[in-house]
Amino acid sequence: MHAPQSFFPSFLLPILIGTTLLALSCAGGKNEAPAEQTAVNPITWTDIPDNDVIRVGEDYYMVSTTMFFCPGAPIMHSRDLVHWRIVSYIYDCLEDDDIYNLRNGKNAYGSGQWATSLRYHEGWYYALFVANDQRKSYLYKTREIVAGPWERTVFDDWFFHDPSLLFDEGRLWVVWGNGDLKLVELAPDGSRVIGEERIILHAPDEGWGLRAEGAHFYHIGEYYYIIEIDWPEDGIRQATCWRSRQIDGPYEHKVVLKGTLGGRTHDGIAQGPLIDTPSGDWYAMQFQDHGAIGRIPTLQPVTWTEGWPMMGDNGTPLEQVTIRLPEAGADYAWDSDDFDADSLALVWQWNHKAPDGWSLTARPGWLRLQAAPAGGIADARGTLTQRTAGPRCVSETLLDPSGLKPGDQAGLCAFQSHSARLGIEAARDGSRALVLREKEKKIWEKPWDNAPIHLRIRYVFTPVEAADTEDTAFFSWSADGEQWNELPYTLRMTFTLDYFTGYRSALYCFGAGGGTADFDQFRQYTY
């Protein structure tokens, strides 16, 4: 079954995966049968939740949730649905307020940009999402998805939880909600709401840990389809499809994907878009909760069965998937950076709004961070982060702490709500030490001087060897980058909902002294 162009216009949606990019396809004509490749799930071992994917011609774009990190709403690109690369962001910072400046005890942890809907229509790319910290919704649009700029419309009185846009026969609709899914019409350019909201389906109430949310809304052939995620209390998360011949219902439903991968018996795979290829094949990008690494994307084939988009093997997730698209490049290198460029690599995001006082030019070839007062890592301005990678990875950096002043500290952090960090701290009396902290509790220290120091975090997210324990991190230091000293400490990492993100590696510098820290390089690699 293929989507008629008039019902299912091609739209482009990027998803960011470390340095890789994933995209979803909509409608299109048929080309000659392309070469096949085999993809292994997860498509990428990194935190890319709530993805939406679109196809524009032969290009796929994906977008995902990055919460409070800035810049936000990364756009990723792919030509084969397997190899992805970040190409841009939708915005630099949502608001220049106390929340995003980490002032007066305010922050956007667990909030920020959620579940963006990406669409392409008549030369414009549209992105709609809700921001829980602002309690409002944002619609961005542009003609150039990579270069921008994006025009912004703010819906102050509308909270479109997990929205999905649909351009349909000259009209623009949005479906959103949790449990009760609602429908409302927007002006054709997305500038305002022009209709009355109505409930178009009511998910079951009793016996459910999670009712319908994470909607993806389509008009394919004779049916309107809503793909959502739900969770029966006696089961696992699953993907459910609702369909109707009328946009406002009534809708019937069917579970189209239910199961797990990778030995994670309680982590169901669900929530994400449908994608088609130019040759008429269909796929679905659905994520799996995977502990401390976060929510990682899987690609599932779609078979249309009696008008239902059955994912995987008749509703059972597949680990290996045959893709009838020619392989478009190799996997991109993970997130290493020598800081030799004029701007930060796109894999980097600040924890909240970018600070003042950082530089790539003050000392060419080095990243300089300037300390600002903070009570701890959670409210430290100028913390620079990027995603970690599974099943196991290492993050390393070289720190020159000579610019720190009494009261400052700088180093490398395993960043989430339950964090740990290793770095140099300059005491008020002028002494310095290499210190390991779990959150703000001092675990270990060693006297140090102004000499540069190599810092390392080794992550184990999924056991590969019998000696491994899942979701653990280990900290090491080296004076020369060759002989490493691993500390007798293990961080038990936990994915917590107060941050709602997978663990990241972070470079930090904060404190009352107002000094600086220089980082010569950052290396991240799987092992």
Long-range contacts (C-beta under 8 A, 24 or more apart in sequence): 1-220, 1-221, 1-304, 1-307, 2-27, 2-276, 2-280, 3-27, 3-218, 3-220, 3-221, 3-276, 4-221, 5-29, 6-169, 7-168, 7-169, 7-219, 7-220, 7-221, 8-218, 8-219, 8-220, 8-276, 9-120, 9-121, 9-122, 9-167, 10-54, 10-55, 10-56, 10-57, 10-120, 11-54, 11-55, 11-56, 11-118, 11-119, 11-120, 11-121, 11-125, 11-126, 11-167, 12-54, 12-55, 12-56, 12-59, 12-60, 12-61, 12-118, 12-119, 12-120, 12-125, 12-145, 13-51, 13-52, 13-53, 13-54, 13-61, 13-62, 13-63, 13-116, 13-117, 13-118, 13-119, 13-120, 13-127, 13-273, 14-53, 14-61, 14-62, 14-63, 14-74, 14-75, 14-76, 14-77, 14-86, 14-87, 14-88, 14-118, 14-145, 15-48, 15-51, 15-52, 15-53, 15-61, 15-62, 15-63, 15-64, 15-74, 15-75, 15-76, 15-84, 15-285, 15-297, 16-48, 16-62, 16-63, 16-64, 16-66, 16-74, 16-75, 16-76, 16-84, 16-86, 16-346, 17-43, 17-44, 17-46, 17-48, 17-62, 17-64, 17-76, 17-84, 17-86, 17-297, 17-387, 18-44, 18-46, 18-86, 18-334, 18-335, 18-347, 18-386, 18-387, 18-389, 19-85, 19-86, 19-332, 19-333, 19-334, 19-335, 19-345, 19-346, 19-347, 20-44, 20-46, 20-76, 20-83, 20-84, 20-85, 20-86, 20-331, 20-332, 21-61, 21-62, 21-75, 21-76, 21-77, 21-78, 21-83, 21-84, 21-85, 21-86, 21-87, 22-48, 22-51, 22-53, 22-60, 22-62, 22-76, 22-78, 22-81, 22-84, 22-285, 22-297, 23-53, 23-54, 23-55, 23-59, 23-60, 23-61, 23-62, 23-76, 23-77, 23-78, 23-81, 23-84, 23-275, 24-51, 24-52, 24-53, 24-54, 24-55, 24-60, 24-61, 24-62, 24-81, 24-273, 24-274, 24-275, 24-283, 24-285, 25-53, 25-54, 25-55, 25-60, 25-81, 25-275, 25-276, 25-277, 25-278, 25-283, 26-54, 26-55, 26-120, 26-275, 26-276, 27-276, 28-55, 28-57, 28-276, 28-277, 28-278, 28-280, 29-278, 30-278, 30-279, 30-280, 31-278, 31-279, 32-279, 33-279, 33-324, 34-279, 34-324, 34-325, 34-326, 35-324, 35-326, 35-327, 36-322, 36-323, 36-324, 37-80, 37-82, 37-322, 37-323, 37-325, 37-326, 37-327, 38-320, 38-321, 38-322, 38-323, 39-81, 39-82, 39-299, 39-320, 39-321, 39-322, 39-323, 40-319, 40-320, 40-321, 41-261, 41-298, 41-299, 41-300, 41-317, 41-318, 41-319, 41-320, 41-321, 42-261, 42-262, 42-288, 42-290, 42-296, 42-297, 42-298, 43-81, 43-82, 43-84, 43-285, 43-297, 43-298, 43-299, 44-84, 44-296, 44-297, 44-389, 45-293, 45-296, 45-389, 45-390, 45-391, 45-461, 45-526, 46-293, 46-294, 46-296, 46-387, 46-388, 46-389, 46-390, 46-502, 47-293, 47-294, 47-295, 47-296, 47-387, 47-388, 47-501, 47-502, 47-504, 48-287, 48-294, 48-295, 48-296, 48-297, 49-271, 49-287, 49-294, 49-295, 50-114, 50-115, 50-116, 50-162, 50-214, 50-271, 50-272, 50-287, 50-295, 51-272, 51-273, 51-285, 51-287, 51-297, 52-115, 52-116, 52-117, 52-118, 52-216, 52-272, 52-273, 53-81, 53-118, 53-272, 53-273, 53-275, 53-285, 54-118, 54-119, 54-120, 54-273, 54-275, 55-275, 55-276, 55-277, 55-278, 56-120, 57-278, 58-278, 60-275, 61-118, 61-125, 61-145, 62-118, 62-285, 63-90, 63-116, 63-118, 63-127, 64-116, 65-113, 65-114, 65-115, 65-116, 66-112, 66-113, 66-349, 66-501, 67-108, 67-109, 67-110, 67-111, 67-112, 67-113, 67-114, 67-499, 67-500, 67-501, 68-100, 68-107, 68-108, 68-109, 68-110, 68-111, 68-112, 68-133, 68-351, 68-352, 69-112, 69-349, 69-350, 69-351, 69-352, 69-385, 69-501, 70-94, 70-100, 70-349, 70-350, 70-352, 70-353, 70-354, 71-349, 71-350, 72-112, 72-113, 72-349, 73-113, 73-116, 73-127, 73-129, 73-140, 74-346, 75-145, 75-146, 77-146, 78-328, 79-325, 79-326, 79-328, 79-329, 80-323, 80-325, 80-326, 80-327, 80-328, 81-275, 81-277, 81-283, 81-285, 81-299, 81-323, 81-325, 82-299, 82-323, 82-325, 82-327, 82-328, 83-327, 83-328, 83-329, 83-330, 83-331, 83-332, 84-332, 85-332, 86-346, 86-347, 87-145, 87-146, 87-346, 88-145, 88-146, 88-147, 88-148, 88-346, 89-346, 90-116, 90-127, 90-140, 90-150, 91-140, 91-150, 91-152, 92-354, 93-352, 93-353, 93-354, 94-131, 94-134, 94-138, 95-134, 96-353, 99-133, 99-134, 99-352, 100-352, 100-353, 101-352, 101-353, 101-381, 102-352, 102-353, 102-374, 102-379, 102-380, 102-381, 105-379, 107-352, 107-378, 107-379, 108-132, 108-133, 108-352, 109-378, 109-417, 109-498, 109-499, 109-500, 110-497, 110-498, 110-499, 110-500, 113-138, 114-161, 114-162, 115-161, 115-162, 115-163, 115-214, 117-163, 117-164, 117-165, 117-174, 117-216, 119-165, 119-166, 119-167, 121-167, 126-165, 126-190, 128-160, 128-163, 128-165, 128-174, 128-190, 129-160, 129-163, 130-159, 130-160, 130-161, 130-162, 130-163, 130-176, 135-159, 137-163, 139-190, 141-189, 141-190, 153-190, 153-191, 153-192, 155-193, 158-184, 158-193, 161-213, 162-213, 162-214, 162-215, 163-215, 164-215, 164-216, 164-217, 164-226, 165-190, 165-217, 166-217, 166-218, 166-219, 168-219, 168-247, 173-217, 173-247, 174-217, 175-200, 175-215, 175-217, 175-226, 176-215, 177-212, 177-213, 177-215, 178-211, 178-212, 178-213, 179-203, 179-205, 179-211, 179-212, 179-213, 181-212, 181-215, 181-226, 181-228, 181-242, 183-247, 183-248, 198-248, 200-247, 200-248, 200-249, 200-251, 201-226, 201-242, 201-249, 201-251, 201-253, 203-228, 203-230, 207-232, 207-233, 207-234, 208-232, 208-233, 209-233, 210-237, 212-240, 212-242, 214-270, 214-271, 214-272, 216-272, 216-273, 216-274, 218-274, 219-247, 220-274, 221-307, 222-307, 223-307, 224-251, 225-274, 225-309, 226-251, 227-256, 227-272, 227-273, 227-274, 227-284, 227-309, 228-271, 229-270, 229-271, 230-270, 231-268, 235-268, 236-260, 236-266, 236-267, 236-268, 237-267, 237-268, 237-269, 237-270, 237-271, 237-289, 238-268, 238-270, 239-269, 239-270, 239-271, 239-272, 239-284, 239-286, 239-311, 241-308, 241-309, 243-307, 243-308, 254-308, 255-315, 256-308, 256-309, 256-310, 256-311, 256-315, 257-284, 257-286, 257-300, 257-310, 257-311, 257-312, 257-315, 257-316, 257-317, 258-315, 258-316, 259-312, 259-315, 259-316, 259-317, 260-288, 260-317, 261-288, 261-298, 261-317, 261-319, 262-288, 262-290, 262-319, 262-462, 264-288, 264-289, 264-290, 264-291, 267-291, 269-298, 269-300, 269-317, 272-297, 274-302, 274-309, 277-324, 277-325, 279-324, 279-325, 281-324, 282-309, 283-321, 283-323, 284-309, 284-311, 286-311, 286-317, 289-495, 290-390, 290-461, 290-462, 291-461, 291-462, 291-470, 291-471, 291-493, 291-495, 292-416, 292-461, 292-470, 292-471, 292-493, 292-494, 292-495, 292-502, 292-503, 293-388, 293-389, 293-390, 293-461, 293-462, 293-502, 293-503, 294-387, 294-495, 294-501, 294-502, 294-503, 295-502, 296-390, 299-323, 334-389, 334-393, 334-524, 334-525, 334-526, 335-386, 335-387, 335-389, 335-522, 335-524, 336-521, 336-522, 336-523, 336-524, 336-525, 337-521, 337-522, 338-365, 338-520, 338-521, 339-365, 339-366, 339-367, 339-519, 339-520, 339-521, 339-522, 340-364, 340-365, 344-384, 347-386, 347-387, 348-384, 348-385, 348-386, 349-384, 349-385, 349-386, 350-382, 350-383, 350-384, 350-385, 351-380, 351-383, 351-384, 351-385, 351-415, 351-506, 352-381, 353-381, 355-381, 355-382, 357-382, 357-516, 358-382, 358-384, 363-518, 365-520, 366-400, 366-518, 366-519, 366-520, 367-507, 367-518, 367-519, 368-403, 368-516, 368-517, 368-518, 368-519, 369-410, 369-507, 369-508, 369-509, 369-516, 369-517, 369-519, 370-509, 370-514, 370-515, 370-516, 371-404, 371-405, 371-407, 371-408, 371-409, 371-410, 371-509, 371-510, 371-511, 371-512, 371-513, 371-514, 371-515, 371-516, 371-517, 372-510, 372-514, 373-510, 373-511, 373-512, 374-510, 374-511, 375-440, 376-439, 376-440, 377-413, 377-415, 377-419, 377-421, 377-439, 377-440, 377-506, 377-508, 377-510, 378-419, 380-508, 380-510, 381-510, 382-508, 382-509, 382-510, 383-413, 383-415, 383-506, 383-507, 383-508, 383-510, 384-506, 384-507, 384-508, 385-415, 385-504, 385-505, 385-506, 385-507, 386-504, 386-505, 386-524, 387-502, 387-504, 388-459, 388-461, 388-502, 388-503, 388-504, 388-505, 388-524, 389-524, 389-526, 390-459, 390-461, 390-462, 390-526, 391-460, 391-461, 391-462, 391-463, 391-464, 391-526, 392-458, 392-459, 392-460, 392-461, 392-462, 392-464, 392-468, 392-526, 392-527, 393-458, 393-459, 393-461, 393-524, 393-525, 393-526, 393-527, 394-456, 394-457, 394-458, 394-459, 394-523, 394-524, 394-525, 394-526, 394-527, 395-456, 395-457, 395-459, 395-505, 395-522, 395-523, 395-524, 396-454, 396-455, 396-456, 396-457, 396-521, 396-522, 396-523, 396-524, 397-454, 397-455, 397-507, 397-519, 397-520, 397-521, 397-522, 397-523, 398-452, 398-453, 398-454, 398-455, 398-481, 398-519, 398-520, 398-521, 399-423, 399-424, 399-452, 399-453, 399-454, 399-455, 399-517, 399-518, 399-519, 399-520, 400-452, 400-517, 400-518, 400-519, 400-520, 401-426, 401-432, 401-448, 401-450, 401-452, 401-453, 401-517, 402-450, 402-518, 403-515, 403-516, 403-517, 403-518, 404-432, 404-509, 404-511, 404-513, 404-515, 404-516, 404-517, 405-511, 405-513, 405-514, 405-515, 406-430, 406-513, 407-511, 407-512, 407-513, 408-509, 408-510, 408-511, 408-512, 408-513, 408-514, 408-515, 408-517, 409-435, 409-508, 409-509, 409-510, 409-511, 410-507, 410-508, 410-509, 410-510, 410-517, 411-455, 411-507, 411-508, 412-455, 412-456, 412-457, 412-505, 412-506, 412-507, 412-508, 413-505, 413-506, 413-507, 413-508, 414-457, 414-459, 414-473, 414-491, 414-493, 414-503, 414-504, 414-505, 414-506, 415-503, 415-504, 415-505, 415-506, 416-493, 416-494, 416-495, 416-496, 416-499, 416-501, 416-502, 416-503, 416-504, 417-494, 417-496, 417-498, 417-499, 418-491, 418-492, 418-493, 418-494, 418-496, 420-473, 420-475, 420-489, 420-491, 421-506, 421-508, 422-455, 422-457, 422-475, 422-477, 422-487, 423-455, 423-508, 424-448, 424-453, 424-517, 426-511, 426-513, 426-515, 434-477, 436-475, 436-487, 436-489, 438-489, 438-491, 443-489, 444-487, 444-489, 451-479, 452-520, 453-477, 453-478, 453-479, 454-478, 454-479, 454-480, 454-481, 454-484, 456-484, 457-505, 458-486, 459-493, 459-503, 461-493, 473-503
